[in-house]
Amino acid sequence: MKKILYIAISLLVITGCKKNQIAQISNKATGAQLKFFHAAPGTPAIDAFVNGIQITPSATAPVTDNGLATSVYTGYTYLSVFPGSNYAVVKSGSTIIKIVTSTPVPALVSPQTSGPGTTITSATQATVDGGAYSILTTGLPGSATTPLTSIIVQDVFPAATAGNAYIRLAHLIPNGGAVDIIGTYTVTGAASSTAVTPITNITYGTVTPFVAVSVNSLSTTSYVFQAYLTGTTTKLGATTTFSLTPGRYYTLILKGLAADYPVPGTSITLKATARPTLPVTDPTTKYPEIYFNVPGLTFYTNK
């Protein structure tokens, strides 16, 4: 009888150990968090590699090629963000980041500003577990002063306080001057709008810290943001309007071109205007979309 009782107790102990092991497997994974954004005007779709492995997906994208509307299987395109929500988690430490122009399938016939497989960025970034990092690709192809590159910045999120959302600006117009950002909102029932200037005197290539903007979940959620040349009433590009949620963090991207840019060594001129649609006899209506880069503000949600 004693022998049988001893075996039963032993089985209970072993079973308890297995349960503990299963609980350990469910522990939260750690690593560095990465987010990618393509803001290089006139540059084809790109792929991102981390530690030698492609991390960004490829997808079918509509394009105009040699005057014909078609589609190609390619990387993430201009003004695309990856991942669309949250961050991609990778092993922390010395993180090797490489950004290259994608190789579209089928191959494009129309002239491009950068050939397939062109390396835009090759950098090693020190990352830590739980740290968040944004990789923003920007610059002008062939430029000596503002060349194609990727800005890698650690995303530092201030502690959230009640009634506030948080915004920052990434100034990514390579030929644009310093800007102020003015936001306007209208409280429900108010006769006029209220203006705030949360961000001032920001030059190209700068990613500002996050700053708080007041959000009332019942009456003040939608802001209209406009970039102005610093200290003036001169607008740079179009506005963006979006709803802010208390406790969330957003990156405003100042994108496009402030003026036309002839690409050195090519016959391509990148335009700071939209591609015309009429008259249909105008050959520019059939130029590739990447030749046209209207300035303005866009945004993505960090978290």
N, C-alpha and C positions, 0 to 999 in steps of 0.2 A: 504493500500500500504506500509506503514512504517513497518507494522508487517511482511509482506512477505519479504521485503528487509532485515530485521534483521535476519530472519531464514536463508536466503541465505548466509549472511556473516558468521553466526555461523557454517554452514556446511563447508565453506572454511577453517575456523580455525581448525576444527576437522580433516579435510582431511590433512592439513599441519602437524599436530601433528603425525598422523599415518605414514606419509612419513619419518619424522625424526626418529621414532622408528625403521623402517625397515633399515634405514641407519646404526643405531647403531648395529644391529644384525650382519652386515657384517664386523665389526671390526676384526682385526687380532687376532687370539687366542694366548694366552701366556702360558708359562710353561717351564719346564726344558727339555733339549734335551739329549737323551741317545743313545749311540751306543755300541753294544756288539761284542766282537771278541773271538773266541775259539782258544787258542794257547797252550793248555795243552797236551803235547805229550803222547800218549797212553791212554788218557781218552775218554770214550764213548761220544756220543752226549749229550748235556746239554740243560736245559730249564732255562729261566730267568723270575723271578717274580719281579714285582714292586708293592709295597704296597699291597702284597697278591694276585695280579692278574698276571697270566702268560701273558707276553708281547711278547715273541718270538713264532713264528709259529712252527708247526710240519709238516713234509713232509716225503715222501717216499725216502729212501736212500738205494743204493745197498751196500751189505756187504758180506763178506765170513764168514760163520758160521758153525762150526763143519766140515770144509772141503767142504762145499757146497756153491755155489754162490746163494744168495737169496736177498730179500729186506725186509726192516722193516719200519714201520711208527714211526718216532722218532723226536727228537729235532734237534737243529743246530749242525752240525758236525765239527770236527777238521778243522781249517783254514777257517771257515765260519764267515761272518760278518752279523750283523742284526742291522738296516735295510741295505739293499744293497746300497742304496743311501740316503743322508741326515740323519736325526735323528728321533727317535721316541720321541714324545712330551708327557710328563706326568706332573702331578701337582707338582709344586715346593714346597720346604720347607724341612721337614725331610723325605727324600725319602728312603724307606726301600727296599733294593736290596738283592735278594736271588738267588743264582745259585745252581742248583741241577742237578745230572745226570738224563737223561731222562729215561723213562720206555718204551722200544721198544715193538712194537706189530708186529709180534709175539715175544715172549721172546727168547733171544739168548741162545744157548746151550754152545757155546765155552767160555772158561774162560775170564773174563773181569777184568780190573784193579780196577774198582769201581762198586759196585752194583747199580741197579736202585734206584733212590730216595735219593742217598747220597748227603748230603749238602756239597758243596764246599765253598760257601761264604754266610754269613749272616751279612749284614752291613747296617748301617743307614748313609746316605750321605746328608749333608746340600747342598741343591740346590737352585738356584735363577732363576727367570723368565728370559728367554733368554740365560741362561748359558748352555754350551755344555759339556758333560761328556762322557768319554769312559770307558767301563768296560772290561778289558782284562783278561781272565781266563788263568792261567799258572801254572807251577809247576810240581812236580813229585809225583805220587801216592805212599804213604807210606814213603816218605822222611821226615827225621827229620830236615834237613837243608834247603831244598827248597820245602816245602809241597805245595799241591794244594791250590790255593788261587785265588783271583781276584784283580787286581790292578785297583783302581778307580781314574781317573785323570781328572781334569777340562781341557778342551781344550781351550787354549788361542790363538786366531788367531791375529798375528800382522797385522797392516794395510797394505793392498796390495799396492805395488808400481809397476810402469810400467816396464815390461820386466822381472819380477820375478815370479817364483812359490815358494811354501814353503813346506819343508819336515821336518819330525822329525823321530826319531828312537825309537821303543820299543824293547829293548833287552829281548827276551823271551826264550832263550835257557838256561834251568835251570842248566846245567852242563858245560856251556861255559864260557870262560874267557872274559876279557874286550876287546872291539873292537874299531877300527876306521872304518869309512865308507868312501870309495873313490868312486867318481863318474867320469866316463869318457864320453865324447861326441865328436863328429866329426862335425865340421862346414862344411856345404856344400861347396865342392870344395877344402877343405884343404887336405894336403898330410898326416897328422898325427892327432891323437886324442889329446884332452886336458884333463888333470886330475885335479880334485878339491877334497879337503878333508873337507866337510862341518861339519862332526861330528867326535869327537875323544874321546877315553878313556871312553867308556860307559860300565858299568857293568850290570850283570843280574838284571832284575827287574826295570830298569830305563827307564822312558819315557822322552825323551828330549823335550825342547821347539822347536817350529817350527823355522827353519832358511831359509833364502832366497837362492835360486839357480837361476843363470841367465838363462833365456829362451828367445831365439829369435824366434818369431813365423814363420820366414821364413827359418832359417838355423840351429837353436839349440833347438830342442824339445825333442829328445830321449836321455836318459841317461842310462848308464849301471852302476849299483851300486854293489859293492863288499865289504863284511866285511872282515877285517884283524885283527888278534890278535894285540892288541895295540903295536905300535912301531916296528912291524915286517913286513915281507913280507909273512907271513903264512896266507893263506886264511881260513876262517871259513865258510864252506858251499858254495853253488853255488851263481851265480849272479842273479840279476833281471833286466830286461830291460823294460822301459815303457816310454811313451810319456807324457811330462809335459805340462800343459796349463797355460799360465800366469794368475796369480790371483787365482789359485786353491791351495788347501792344501791337502797334502798326508801324510799318516803314513806308514813308512817302518817297517815291522815286521821281526825281526831276530828269526826264528822259528826252531823247531826240536830238535835234540840231538847232542852234540859234541862227545859223546861216548856211548857205550851200557850201559843200566841201568837195572840190575836185580830188579824186583819189590819185596820188602820185603814181606814175608809171602805168596808168590805165586810161581808158577813154570814159571812165565812169565818173559822173558827178552826183554825189549824194545830195538830195534836196531836203530843205527844211520845210517842205510843204507836202500836202497830200497829193497822191497820184491823181491826175485828172481822169475823168470818166468820159468826157465829151470834148470836142467832137470825136467820134470813133475813128476818124481819119488821122487824128493826131497820134503819131507813133508812140508818144510817151504814155498813152493809155495802156500800152501793152508791155511797158518796161517791168522788170522784176520788182516785186513789192519792197524788197530791201533797199531799193534806191531812194525811197521816200521815208523821211523820219521827222514827223511833225513834233515840235516841242510841246511839253506839257507835263502834268503830274499824273502819276498812277500810284498804286499802293499794293502792298500785300500784308497779310496778318502774320505776325511772328508767333504769337500764342495768345 
